[in-house]
Amino acid sequence: MTNHAKVGGVLSIVGGAFGILEALWVLFIIFFFQYMINITDPNAFGNPAEGQMFFNFFWLIYGGMALFFAILGILGIIGGVYALKRKAWGLTLTGAIAATMTFFPCGIVAVIFTTMRRQEFNAPVAPLPATVPPPPTPPAA
């Protein structure tokens, strides 16, 4: 038994973390852009209603993009956790694919390692012995 499933899980978690960071970065860009426009020239659009329409559109596009990255990041992290537990191979593969969309180098390796070790998922675990055998008795002298 190899550690490919664990490596795939860790790489899915790393890719998911990059997805969360991408979502936070896009939100930062939204706030920074809106702040800079308001500071430099509050009447840049001439009409305050036009400026509000522009920012609503800006929020819709970039907020949707941030939400998309956040969902992919969360899915990658959840898939990575399930890979470390070696349960729910389908969810693990979904998380690895989501990690591919957020951070390609980690995600593609996670997909490869996850698919290579499908048989490790939901495999029966050998039960522990119910009792410990008694120690051997010393030979009679």
N, C-alpha and C positions, 0 to 999 in steps of 0.2 A: 504494500500500500504506500503510495507516494503522497506528497503534500501539494499536489497540483490544485486540488480543490481549495486548500487554504490560501495558496498564492493567488488564485483567481478571486477569492473572496476579499483578500486585502486590497488587490488592485481595483475591484469594484468599489470598495469603500473609498479609496483614494480618488477614483473618478467621480464618485458621488459628492465628495467634499469639494472637488473642483466645480461641480455643478452649482453647489450652494454658493461658493465664492463668486461664480459668474453672475448669479442672480443678485447678490449683494452689490457687485460692481455696477450692474446695469441700473439698480436703484440709486446708487451714488451718482451716476451720470445724470439721471433724471433730476435729482435734487440740485446738483451742482449747476446744471444748465438753467434751470428755473431761477435759481438764486442769482446767477450771473446776469441773466436778462433783466431781472428786477432791479439789480444794483446799478448796472451800467446805464440803462435807459428804460425807465418804467413805461414810457409811452412809445416803445419801439414799434409797436404795431399800429400806432395812430389811434385806434379805437380800443378801449379796454375789453369790449365784447369779442373783438377779433383775437386779442391776445389770449383771452380765456378759452376760446374755441381751439386755438393752436395748442395750448397746454393740455386741454382735454384729449386732443388727438395724439399728442406726444405721449401722454400717460397711457392711453389705450394701446399704442403700438409697443412702447418700451416696457410698460407694465406687464403686458401679455408675454413679452419675451422673458422678463424676469420670472414670471410665474412658470413658464415652460421650463426654464433652467432649474428652478427650485424643485419642481415635480420630478424631473429627471435625476437630480441629485439625491433626493429622498429615496427614489426607487433604486438607485445604485447602491446607496448605503444599506437599505433593507435587504437587497439581493446579496450583498456582501456578507451581512450578518448570517443569513440563511446558508450561505456557502460555508462559512466557518463551522456552522452546526451540522453541515451535510444533510440538510432537509430541504424539501420543496425545490427540486431541480428546475422546474419551470420558472419559478420566481427568481431563482438564482441566475438563470440564463437571461431573463428579462432585465434584471439589475445590471448584468454585465453589458448587455446591449445599450441600456440607458447610459452606462458609464462611457461607452464608446462615443455616444453623441456629445458628452460633455468634455471628455479628455481622451482623444483618440488613442494615444500610445498605451495608456494603461487599460483602456477599455477593450482594445482588440486582443491584447494578451489575456485579459480576464475571460473573454469569450472563448479563446482557444483552450485555456486551461480548464474552464468549466465544461466544455464539451468533451474534452479528452477523458475526464473522470466522471462521467455520468453514472457509472456503475457504483461509485462510492456513496451516492445519495440514497437514502432510505434503505441501505444495506443492513441486514440483520447483524446485531452486535452479539458477540459470544457472551452468554450469561456467566456471571461470576459463580464460582462454586458455592453451594449452600453452606457447607461446613469445611473447615480446614482439616486435612487429614492429620491424624496424630503423629507425633515424631517417632522415628524408628526406635525400637528398644535396643539397648546395647546387648551384644552377645554375652551369653553366660560363660563365666570362666571356669 
